[in-house]
Amino acid sequence: MTTRTTQSIVRFQTAFLLPDFVEPQPPGDYQVDRDEELIEGLSWIAWKRVGTFIHLPAIGVRTAIRQLVPIDPAQIDAVTEKENQR
């Protein structure tokens, strides 16, 4: 199975809380990875999202512990859209 990961940077100007998080995350730039698998057997190229992950803490924060946390893509999209409306 062919897979790919698309990386993007999401900027939050204020603290944010995703539904599955215990504590709000501070403002900053966060890397978000979207993993996709190629859908085979079609006459065109198509990808299916199989996972979305956010890197914690924010980019530029120095810490000994870094996490790659799975998130619901609809939740990060909603939080990002809310942030863009500010």
HUBEL-V937857 format. One record per backbone hydrogen bond with DSSP energy under -0.5 kcal/mol. NH is the residue of the N-H (numbers start at 1). CO is the residue of the C=O. E is the energy in kcal/mol with one decimal. If there is no record, write none. Layout:
<<NH,CO,E> <NH,CO,E>>
This chain:
<<4,36,-2.2> <6,34,-2.5> <7,5,-0.5> <8,32,-2.2> <10,30,-3.1> <12,28,-2.7> <16,25,-2.0> <21,18,-2.1> <25,16,-3.3> <28,12,-2.0> <30,10,-2.9> <32,8,-3.0> <33,53,-2.7> <34,6,-2.4> <35,33,-0.5> <35,51,-2.9> <36,4,-2.7> <37,48,-2.6> <38,2,-2.9> <39,46,-2.9> <40,38,-0.8> <42,39,-0.5> <48,37,-2.7> <50,35,-3.0> <51,35,-1.4> <53,33,-2.7> <54,69,-2.5> <55,31,-2.6> <56,67,-2.9> <59,29,-3.4> <61,58,-1.7> <62,60,-0.5> <63,61,-0.6> <66,64,-0.5> <67,56,-3.2> <69,54,-2.8> <69,67,-0.6> <71,52,-2.9> <75,72,-0.6> <76,72,-1.9> <77,73,-2.1> <78,74,-2.1> <79,75,-2.4> <80,76,-2.4> <81,77,-2.4> <82,78,-2.3> <83,79,-2.1> <84,80,-2.2> <85,81,-1.1> <86,83,-1.3>>
